[in-house]
Amino acid sequence: MPAQVVISDSSCLIDLRKTSLLEAFLRLPYEILIPNTLFEEELLKFSSAQKRAMLRSGLKVVDLPGERVLRAQQIARDMPHLSIHDGFAYALAESRPGCILLTGDGQLRVFARRQKIEVHGVLWVIDELHANRISEAGILLTALRVLADDPTVRLPRQELTAYLKRYGS
């Protein structure tokens, strides 16, 4: 049976890189995809070596066919609070029934759930890393502290606090 597909937006990969969990994430038993435009245009702080390492670790960069690009543009036009890159991630997820959309964008999460697409974020990845015995609780607690202390990370405070308690005991 093929692995379940996870379509990642760039925000989750950026946060996982900040926490040094990116390599562990790519070891999860999922097929992890990212639209080519997000890989090329959104991961600006990733070095060429980091990008090559992600590809060697199994990340698959997907070229969107014309109709998916048009769908992404339509989404961005109809919902101005979503970027074109959000549209690309959604359009790819929409084309893969049964996939998981991994995103940190609240508006994209709401939209995808309304369309019956399973959606998760970085905290789900933390749980998956623990459940699959890829990362120990202490490593995950350190990563959660990094996220909590980073003003650019937009995780729900209450949920993040609960995770800090869960992995701190």
C-alpha angles and dihedrals in degrees: 000000000000119000118262112263121243116194109202129201118211098256094068093048090049092051092046090051090052090054095044089241098114095098091047091049091056089055092062114112094257135101101242119205135180128185111253093238092058092047092050102035108027105043092069097147093052113100122228088252091054091049092049090049091052090052092048088050091057108270108147120211110210126204109219115228118234096265091053091050089052090049090052090050091049091051092049090047095047094043109037091184088069120074124226087253090055086051091052092052091047094046090053092048091048089055092054109064113210095021127132119238110215111202142144093204110108096202092050090049092053092047094047093048090052087056090051095251115144109242132192139162142205094297089059088052089053090054092046092051089052096043091049091047093237096124130027122235092252092057090047091049090053089050091049090052090052089053092046092051096046112092091200092061111092105199120145104268095219093051092045090051090052090051092049089054093045095052095035096065 
